[in-house]
Amino acid sequence: MFVILHIKIRKKIRIILNKSIKERVMLASYTEENYENSIIELFQNDLEYEYAYGPNIERDFYSPLYEEVLVESLYRLNRDLPGDAIQEALYKIKNFENGEIVQKNNLFMDYLQNGIPVRYFFKDEERSDIVYIVDYKNLDNNSFIVANQWTFIENSEKRPDIVLFLNGLPIVVIELKSPSREGTDASDGYRQLKNYMKEIPSMFIYNAICVMSDQLTSKAGTITSGEDRFMEWKTKDGSYENTEYANFDTFFEGIFKKERFLDIIKNYIVFQMKV
């Protein structure tokens, strides 16, 4: 029994080592652009997101929003409300009171999960209602877009590798690093994300998830997460048969499958207030 077990362990180690060698050979010529294109194809083909190439979109480079899609989504999701109510919600989305980025993000997450309270006049009568920016009940009523080369200018001009838009809102920023470049790994992605938060902070008002990935290691966190709090996702469907060596597609399909993605946003992102 011991001999059989020992042989099995040796075979497993040999398989892992061979896999590691093959991965290194494959990664040697795999550039960051190649990896970025692979991620975009995964979102398009496997997760059925629409694709937007930033330079082809006419928009305000000083706004992080995909405003055309945002406005269309607000009217589509709130067909029973008058234009004045929609415009007030849009104003609230675009204008936050003074405060730290975390405070603004906290308020935005409340909007994202629960809707935006608005007041408007109807036939000289003031009314109050809720404008929703996500339809959590009807998946197909939402817009999911994966975009790259999305330039945003604030303290400086930056262009995150990939941005995911939910109904025109940039709620995910993905930073990729070349798996073939020596001395570069996912930790460099974390440092780049922190630099973005400094140089283009307004984009992170709307952020729900930050991702850093170098293909071998992919992790997700929030704008308040230290690097040690960024975590891997090792299952696509809840099965944990092969989690120790999960591929990058397991990470992205596991989190960003549309149904699960909305579930995470709605039910699993919370703010813990300091007492």
Secondary structure, DSSP 8 states (H G I E B T S, - for coil): -HHHHHHHHHHHHHHHHHHHHHHHHHHTT--HHHHHHHHHHIIIIIS--EEEEGGGS---TT--S-HHHHHHHHHHHTTTS-HHHHHHHHHHHH---SS-HHHHHHHHHHHHHH-EEEEEEETTEEEEEEE-S--SS-GGGS-EEEEES--EESSSEE--SEEEEETTEEEEEEEE--TTSTT--HHHHHHHHHHHHHHSGGGGGG-SEEEEE-SS-EEEE-TT--GGG-B----SSS--SS-TT--HHHHHHHHHSHHHHHHHHHHS-------
